[in-house]
Amino acid sequence: LALTELGPTFIKLGQILSTRADLVGPAFAREFAGLQSDIPPDPPDVIRAVIAEELGQPVERLFAAFEDRPIGSASIGQVHRATLPDGQRVVVKVQHQGIEEKVTNDLDILMALAELAEQYDETLQVYQPRATLAEFRRNLLRELDFTRERRNLEEFARNFAGDRTIHIPKPFPELSARRVLT
């Protein structure tokens, strides 16, 4: 609950810690696992505004149908079912509004804390808090760019085109942008 209250950066940190029972212990790892998907969604009007801003048109023009109730919400964004004008069913991943600014501010605060920890606590120096946080920062900021995720999907689809045992979701570049991925 505390990490959820602190916001998306701390939620993402908790998600990572949920996979590191060796560092935080099994009880905390189980508790942090709830941060993988139990994040409150943004309201429909906010999500529709993000889509319109990113794609240049209102949701009603882009999709024949769009479900305001998300099928999932996580630290970076939420996912909605939609139908294209040609009847094809898709999902639309939409970044939470204002998340990039929140994440950047949080990361700056965390970096200052890591510097203090490394400077004043010799026992923490071995864990290299600044270097660890710098890597976390790089990865998290990359995750905020859905165009990178779209390109990765396209590359995976090319790489596994001949393998019938692997299904890669098909991105729609014309309905995708930095904060929206269809």
N, C-alpha and C positions, 0 to 999 in steps of 0.2 A: 504493500500500500504506500509506503514511504517513497519508493522509487517511482511509482505511478504518479504520485503527487508532484514529484520533482520534475517530471516531464520526459520527453522523448529520448533525450541523450541518456538519461539515467535508466530508462526502460531498456534501451539497447544494451547498456552496460550490464544490467541484470540478466538479459537474455544470454549474453556471452557467459556470465558467471553461472548460469543454469547448466551449462555444459562442462563446468569445471568443479565437480564435486571434490576433486583432489585439493582444490584451493579453499573452497568455502564449506565443505562438508556436505553429506548427503541431504540433511534436513533443509539447509538453505538452498541447495541446488533444486530440490523438489519445489520449494516455495517460489524461487525465481522462474521456474518453468511456466508458471501461470502467466508470466509476462510475454510469452510467445504469441498469445492471441487474445487475451482478455483486456483489450484496451478500448476505452469508450470512443465511439465514432464521432466525427464531426456531423453537425446537422445537415440535412439535405440541401438547404439553400446555400450553405457554405461550399459544399462539394460541387454543386451545379455552377457556382461562381468560379471556382478553380478551373473546371472543365472549359467553361466559356472563355475565360481569360487565356488559357493555354492553347485552345484549339480555334479561337476566333469566332465561334458561333455558339448559340445556346444549345443545350442538350437536346431540345425538341427537334432541332434541325439536323443534328448529327446522328441521332438514334431514333428508330421507330418506337422503341420502348426502352425505358431506363428505370430500374428499381431503386427507389430512394433508400430502402432499407439495405444496408450492406450485408454481404454474406460473411464478412470478416473484417476485423480492424486490428491493426498492429501498431508498432511504434512509429513507423514512417508514414503509413497511409492505410487506406481501406479499399475493399474490393466490392464492386456492385455488378449485378447481372444486367445485361442490356441486349437489345436486338438491333441489328443493322437494318437499314432500309430494305435490303434484299432478303430479309428474314433470317439471316445467319445469327445464331446466338453467340454472344461474346461475354467476356468479363472486362471490367474497366477498373484499373488500379489508379486511385487518385491520392496524391500526397495530401497529408493534413495541412490545412492553411497555416502559414506563418512558421512552419517547422524549421526551415533553413536558418532563419534568424535565431530561433530558440536554440537550435543545436549549436550554432556558431558561438553564441554567448555562453552556453553551458560548457562547451569545450575549452573556451578561454579560461573560465573559472577552474575547471578541472586541471588544466595545465599549470595554473598558478599554484594549486594545491599540491600537484605532483612535484613541482620545483621545491616547494617548502618541505615536503616529506623527504625528498632526496637530500636536501641540504641539511636538515636538522635531525634526521633519524638514520643512523648508520645501518640499522638492521634492515631498513627498506631499500637502501642503495643497491643491494644485490639484485633486487627485482627490477631495477631500472625503470622507475615509474614514468619518467619523462619520455623515454624511448617507447615504452609500452603505450603510453597515451598518444604519442605522435602517430604510431601505427593505427591505433583505434580511430584517431581523427581522420587520417587518410581514407580508411575504409568506409567510415560513416559518411563522409562528404561525397564519396563516389556513389554510395547507395542512394543519395538524394537526387541523383541524376538518372531519371528513368530512360533517357535515350541510351545510356550505357547498357542498361538491362535489355532494352529492345535489340540493340546490336548483338549482345551476347546470345539472345534467343535465335536471331537470324544465323549467327555463326554456328551454333550448335545444330540447328536444322540442316545447314549445309554439310557439316561434318558427319552427321548421322542419317543423311538422306536415304541411304541404301539399307538401313537397319530397321526392319519392321517391328522389332521388339521395343523400340524407343519412340515415344511420342513427345514432341516438343511443341508447346503452344505456338500458334502462328500469330505474330504481332501484326498490327495494322498501322504502318508508319503514318498514314494520313490522319489517323485518329490517335496519335501518340505525340508526346512532347516531353519536355523536361520533368513535368509534374503529373503527367497523365500517360498511362500505358494501356492500350486496348489490345 
